[in-house]
Amino acid sequence: MKKIVDVFKRKDRSLVWTYVIFLDRNRLTSGIIEFEHEALRLSELEERGGAESLTARVRPA
């Protein structure tokens, strides 16, 4: 399953970047929250910031 996830700064809610995330159905335990967590995990891996300074939201279809 594919979703587009926008990542924002917590402080001023400005858009920082966007991910296109693919997750297989076996990993989807709680729906869109899994996509948002994956976007924040990728942000941390890429040293762009963590959950304390960023927030992620799945783009509405």
N, C-alpha and C positions, 0 to 999 in steps of 0.2 A: 504494500500500500504506500502511496506517495502523498506527501503533504508539503506545502510551502509554509515555512516558519520564519517570522520576522523577529529579530532580536533588537531590543531597545535598551537605552540607558535608563536605569531606575530613577536617576536624579531629575531629568527633564523630559523623559519619555520620547527622546529623539531616536529615530530609526538609525541603527548602526550598520546592519547588514541583513541579508536574507539567506536562508539555507533551503535547499530542496532535499528533503529527507525521505529515504525509502526504508520502511520496516516491514519485515514479513509478519504475517498474521499471528504466528506463534509468539512473537514478542509483545503483542498488543494486549496487555492485561487491563489497562485502564483508559483506553481510547486515546484522545488527542493529547492527554497529559504526557504520554510516553514520547511523543514527537517534541514537545516543548522541553522535556528533560534532556533528550538527545541533543537538541540545539545548544542548550547550556553546557552540556558535557563537551561538545565539539569546540565551543568558544573557549573553554578552559584549556583544552588540549592545544589549541592554536595560540594560547597566551593572549587572548583578546580581552579577557576578564572572566570573572566567575559569577555565580548566582548572587553574591552579595552586591554586585554593581550592575548586573544586567537582568533583564526579564525577557521571556520569549512567549510569543502568541502564535498559534496556528492561524493562518490567513483564512478568512471565511470563503467558502466555495461559491 
